[in-house]
């Protein structure tokens, strides 16, 4: 009889402990982060096509192209694992590399305005539109990730689920830092019209 009573008491104590919510939100944050990575990869995949198109159409500034290629190499060299999601330093390095790539692409778009043949090239215009769409997708994916991490962190810090978090080691997850978010949220300039 005591065994059943203990089991019922334990079940009632665990009701509302948040364990299942932690599992659900942890998986959602991993899935949201995977989508962020997917969109960053899409952007990285566009870079070689943009560089090749620019090289083919203009006696382009080699320094600008080199910066784009180097920034892409840095951004794709950082391997992101599920553990990275819980490591603020690794997240900061990843965000910085993505910010460098965004800045290099932005400079490429600004410098390319000086070349009328390039602006008239249909392939380059198509790539520019794809890049703009990708930047929008990155923003949406990052926002979803930020929202999911926020929900997880609220659960980890709220009573009584914070007790479950402490018992099972569910620490708050790092999100995009405000400084890094501002840096990488600026999409490349893709307007080629003279004003």
Secondary structure, 3 states (H helix, E strand, C coil): CHHHHHHHHHHHHHCCCCHHHHHHHHHHHHHHHHHHHHHHHHHHHHHHHHHHHHHHHCCCCHHHHHHHHHHHHHHHHCCCCHHHHHCHHHHHHHHHHHHHHHHHHHHHHHHHCCCHHHHHCHHHHHHHHHHHHHHHHHHHHHHHHHHHHHHHHHHHHCCCHHHHHHHHCCCCCCCCCHHHHHHHCCCCCCCCCCC
